[in-house]
Amino acid sequence: MKLLVGLLLILATVIAQASDRSIRCGNYLVHAGGGKSASNMYEVLKKCGEPVAQNGDTWIYEQGSMVRVLTFNFEGRLQRIESRRK
């Protein structure tokens, strides 16, 4: 029983801190991956607006009960999206 509870807690943590390939900003989608199909900084800014915080190539957005951490690569393409519950 303790093992099952432990596994469920680990699974909940992994899901809560999942890495997404895209997120919705209003009616728009922004895509990660770092390649040519990935959204660039200008596109993210245009679709999602100003981040609540940013530290160089890492931008943070709050969307409802979620915090989205967007990381851009050296070319300014969206490399990774991490989602966490507030």
Backbone as ProteinMPNN parsed JSONL, in Angstrom:
{"seq_chain_A": "MKLLVGLLLILATVIAQASDRSIRCGNYLVHAGGGKSASNMYEVLKKCGEPVAQNGDTWIYEQGSMVRVLTFNFEGRLQRIESRRK", "coords_chain_A": {"N_chain_A": [[0.825, -1.197, 0.0], [1.919, 1.278, 0.846], [3.871, 1.532, -1.091], [2.341, 1.858, -3.415], [1.068, 4.334, -2.881], [3.348, 5.952, -2.771], [4.265, 5.705, -5.436], [2.115, 6.898, -6.791], [2.342, 9.537, -5.852], [4.821, 10.26, -6.957], [4.182, 10.063, -9.683], [2.222, 12.087, -9.862], [3.802, 14.325, -9.354], [5.542, 14.285, -11.557], [3.715, 14.645, -13.668], [2.729, 17.167, -12.974], [4.95, 18.735, -13.438], [5.436, 18.664, -16.14], [6.887, 18.583, -19.42], [5.985, 20.445, -22.132], [5.042, 20.414, -25.614], [3.728, 22.414, -26.859], [1.84, 25.396, -26.108], [-1.21, 27.098, -25.355], [-2.034, 30.41, -26.05], [-4.39, 32.563, -25.547], [-6.175, 32.659, -28.497], [-4.186, 31.46, -29.891], [-1.447, 29.206, -30.676], [1.743, 28.398, -29.404], [4.807, 26.927, -30.267], [7.267, 24.59, -29.168], [10.622, 23.223, -29.35], [12.865, 24.037, -30.648], [13.692, 23.882, -33.31], [13.214, 24.934, -36.791], [10.441, 25.07, -36.979], [9.674, 25.848, -34.513], [8.354, 28.35, -32.338], [9.452, 31.759, -32.354], [11.053, 34.321, -30.294], [9.832, 36.833, -30.794], [7.362, 36.063, -31.915], [6.216, 34.643, -29.753], [6.017, 36.723, -27.886], [4.229, 38.393, -29.236], [1.934, 36.74, -29.39], [1.48, 35.841, -26.742], [1.928, 37.974, -25.075], [3.565, 40.16, -22.67], [5.875, 38.531, -20.526], [5.446, 37.539, -17.045], [7.761, 37.502, -15.669], [11.23, 37.535, -16.511], [14.369, 36.103, -17.308], [16.947, 36.557, -18.978], [17.138, 34.181, -21.412], [14.963, 32.83, -20.466], [11.587, 32.814, -19.926], [8.693, 33.576, -17.986], [5.345, 32.74, -17.615], [2.085, 33.177, -16.271], [-0.754, 31.28, -16.279], [-3.871, 30.982, -15.501], [-4.215, 28.461, -13.165], [-1.711, 27.554, -13.639], [1.851, 27.727, -14.064], [3.984, 28.668, -16.566], [7.082, 27.951, -17.869], [9.167, 29.155, -20.18], [11.798, 28.402, -22.303], [14.297, 29.643, -24.35], [16.422, 28.999, -27.22], [19.839, 29.691, -28.359], [19.386, 30.892, -30.807], [17.051, 32.206, -30.488], [14.763, 30.73, -30.678], [11.957, 28.916, -29.43], [12.759, 26.573, -27.164], [12.01, 24.868, -25.027], [9.169, 24.072, -22.988], [7.991, 24.227, -19.807], [5.635, 23.132, -17.468], [3.973, 23.956, -14.487], [2.039, 23.579, -11.521], [0.617, 26.272, -9.656]], "CA_chain_A": [[0.0, 0.0, 0.0], [2.81, 2.432, 0.892], [4.53, 1.614, -2.388], [1.36, 2.411, -4.348], [0.927, 5.75, -2.554], [4.587, 6.585, -3.208], [4.258, 5.765, -6.901], [1.126, 7.901, -7.191], [2.923, 10.854, -5.571], [5.849, 10.504, -7.98], [3.47, 10.299, -10.947], [1.592, 13.408, -9.783], [4.869, 15.319, -9.476], [6.004, 14.277, -12.95], [2.671, 15.264, -14.483], [2.649, 18.588, -12.634], [6.117, 19.417, -13.959], [5.622, 18.097, -17.473], [7.422, 19.403, -20.499], [4.996, 20.479, -23.199], [5.513, 20.77, -26.949], [3.074, 23.668, -27.225], [0.853, 25.929, -25.163], [-2.173, 28.022, -25.944], [-2.093, 31.789, -25.556], [-5.603, 33.079, -26.175], [-6.574, 31.839, -29.649], [-2.966, 31.072, -30.605], [-0.547, 28.199, -30.14], [3.176, 28.584, -29.604], [5.408, 25.599, -30.322], [8.657, 24.433, -28.723], [11.399, 22.203, -30.029], [14.133, 24.626, -31.026], [13.906, 23.848, -34.76], [12.621, 26.002, -37.599], [8.999, 25.149, -36.747], [9.451, 26.374, -33.164], [8.055, 29.777, -32.263], [10.577, 32.596, -31.938], [10.739, 35.241, -29.198], [8.882, 37.851, -31.254], [6.063, 35.415, -32.075], [5.699, 34.371, -28.409], [5.654, 38.017, -27.309], [3.036, 38.857, -29.949], [0.793, 35.882, -29.091], [1.276, 35.636, -25.306], [2.127, 39.199, -24.331], [4.758, 40.268, -21.822], [5.944, 37.548, -19.433], [5.412, 38.133, -15.704], [9.168, 37.609, -15.287], [12.153, 36.937, -17.464], [15.776, 36.087, -16.921], [17.659, 36.206, -20.209], [16.401, 33.35, -22.365], [13.889, 32.128, -19.762], [10.422, 33.666, -19.698], [7.689, 32.938, -17.139], [3.959, 33.177, -17.798], [1.081, 32.581, -15.406], [-1.987, 31.033, -17.014], [-4.795, 30.351, -14.569], [-3.544, 27.8, -12.042], [-0.434, 27.021, -14.125], [3.004, 28.58, -14.343], [4.687, 28.148, -17.743], [8.461, 28.419, -17.971], [9.576, 29.013, -21.575], [13.24, 28.561, -22.472], [14.657, 29.855, -25.748], [17.802, 28.638, -27.531], [20.707, 30.809, -28.741], [18.833, 31.524, -32.011], [15.798, 32.859, -30.137], [13.65, 29.799, -30.91], [11.448, 28.303, -28.203], [13.379, 25.258, -27.006], [11.35, 24.008, -24.041], [8.082, 24.626, -22.193], [7.733, 23.46, -18.595], [4.379, 23.534, -16.812], [3.879, 23.637, -13.061], [0.89, 24.16, -10.808], [0.98, 27.326, -8.693]], "C_chain_A": [[0.869, 1.261, 0.0], [3.516, 2.628, -0.435], [3.595, 2.24, -3.422], [1.177, 3.911, -4.125], [2.163, 6.513, -3.014], [4.646, 6.735, -4.72], [3.266, 6.803, -7.411], [1.64, 9.319, -6.951], [3.993, 11.211, -6.589], [5.192, 10.826, -9.314], [2.832, 11.68, -10.954], [2.633, 14.51, -9.935], [5.362, 15.415, -10.911], [4.981, 14.948, -13.852], [2.608, 16.759, -14.228], [3.818, 19.375, -13.198], [6.449, 18.92, -15.362], [6.222, 19.11, -18.433], [6.448, 19.309, -21.657], [5.655, 20.831, -24.523], [4.886, 22.072, -27.42], [2.154, 24.103, -26.096], [-0.054, 26.884, -25.92], [-2.078, 29.369, -25.237], [-3.279, 32.444, -26.255], [-6.05, 32.134, -27.28], [-5.385, 31.26, -30.399], [-2.25, 29.924, -29.909], [0.88, 28.644, -30.369], [3.818, 27.214, -29.422], [6.867, 25.627, -29.892], [9.349, 23.381, -29.573], [12.737, 22.726, -30.506], [14.41, 24.658, -32.513], [13.215, 24.994, -35.476], [11.115, 26.142, -37.39], [8.662, 25.703, -35.36], [9.192, 27.879, -33.233], [9.3, 30.545, -31.837], [10.113, 33.587, -30.868], [9.691, 36.276, -29.603], [7.483, 37.261, -31.348], [5.422, 35.128, -30.711], [5.225, 35.672, -27.763], [4.369, 38.542, -27.93], [1.79, 38.053, -29.542], [0.46, 35.805, -27.6], [1.4, 36.907, -24.475], [3.405, 39.159, -23.515], [4.751, 39.171, -20.762], [5.88, 38.258, -18.085], [6.823, 38.306, -15.163], [10.011, 37.026, -16.406], [13.579, 37.096, -16.97], [16.55, 35.62, -18.147], [16.773, 35.431, -21.154], [15.297, 32.53, -21.711], [12.78, 33.111, -19.433], [9.4, 32.89, -18.887], [6.333, 33.584, -17.37], [3.089, 32.482, -16.768], [-0.204, 32.481, -16.212], [-2.931, 30.269, -16.097], [-4.05, 29.761, -13.386], [-2.171, 27.247, -12.424], [0.619, 28.115, -14.28], [3.738, 27.916, -15.503], [6.07, 28.783, -17.801], [8.924, 28.1, -19.394], [11.073, 29.3, -21.68], [13.559, 28.621, -23.961], [16.111, 29.44, -25.979], [18.582, 29.87, -27.99], [20.235, 31.536, -29.993], [17.534, 32.266, -31.732], [14.574, 32.012, -30.422], [13.254, 29.149, -29.591], [11.914, 26.858, -28.124], [12.526, 24.328, -26.148], [10.255, 24.777, -23.32], [7.888, 23.685, -21.001], [6.485, 24.016, -17.934], [4.368, 23.059, -15.374], [2.599, 24.238, -12.496], [1.402, 25.205, -9.834], [0.975, 26.796, -7.288]], "O_chain_A": [[0.601, 2.202, -0.747], [3.739, 3.761, -0.862], [4.027, 3.071, -4.222], [1.135, 4.677, -5.089], [2.047, 7.598, -3.584], [5.039, 7.787, -5.226], [3.559, 7.513, -8.372], [1.395, 10.209, -7.766], [4.061, 12.355, -7.037], [5.604, 11.761, -9.999], [2.897, 12.377, -11.967], [2.369, 15.524, -10.581], [5.575, 16.514, -11.422], [5.35, 15.744, -14.716], [2.449, 17.541, -15.165], [3.69, 20.579, -13.418], [7.619, 18.777, -15.717], [6.077, 20.321, -18.271], [6.124, 18.213, -22.114], [6.706, 21.473, -24.549], [5.44, 22.759, -28.279], [1.746, 23.306, -25.252], [0.297, 27.402, -26.98], [-2.046, 29.454, -24.009], [-3.182, 32.834, -27.418], [-6.279, 30.95, -27.036], [-5.562, 30.632, -31.443], [-2.423, 29.698, -28.711], [1.196, 29.208, -31.417], [3.43, 26.442, -28.545], [7.606, 26.56, -30.208], [8.725, 22.733, -30.413], [13.655, 21.942, -30.745], [15.291, 25.4, -32.948], [12.695, 25.913, -34.842], [10.565, 27.223, -37.602], [7.501, 25.993, -35.068], [9.744, 28.581, -34.08], [10.108, 30.045, -31.055], [8.921, 33.678, -30.574], [8.767, 36.559, -28.84], [6.518, 37.886, -30.909], [4.223, 35.343, -30.533], [4.152, 35.713, -27.162], [3.512, 39.077, -27.226], [0.714, 38.625, -29.368], [-0.711, 35.714, -27.233], [1.022, 36.922, -23.303], [4.22, 38.246, -23.651], [3.709, 38.911, -20.16], [6.218, 39.438, -17.986], [7.062, 39.151, -14.301], [9.572, 36.148, -17.149], [13.938, 38.074, -16.314], [16.777, 34.423, -18.327], [15.772, 35.952, -21.646], [14.75, 31.624, -22.34], [13.001, 34.111, -18.75], [9.249, 31.682, -19.071], [6.191, 34.806, -17.328], [3.33, 31.324, -16.428], [-0.684, 33.473, -16.76], [-2.805, 29.055, -15.935], [-3.334, 30.472, -12.681], [-1.537, 26.553, -11.63], [0.309, 29.267, -14.585], [4.075, 26.735, -15.431], [6.204, 30.006, -17.783], [9.058, 26.935, -19.769], [11.549, 30.327, -21.197], [13.142, 27.758, -24.733], [16.936, 29.514, -25.068], [18.038, 30.974, -28.006], [20.634, 32.677, -30.228], [16.971, 32.888, -32.633], [13.455, 32.524, -30.409], [14.101, 28.868, -28.743], [11.505, 26.021, -28.929], [12.336, 23.158, -26.482], [10.384, 25.975, -23.069], [7.65, 22.491, -21.176], [6.303, 25.231, -17.852], [4.707, 21.914, -15.077], [2.141, 25.287, -12.949], [2.479, 25.057, -9.256], [1.256, 27.539, -6.347]]}, "name": "protein", "num_of_chains": 1, "seq": "MKLLVGLLLILATVIAQASDRSIRCGNYLVHAGGGKSASNMYEVLKKCGEPVAQNGDTWIYEQGSMVRVLTFNFEGRLQRIESRRK"}
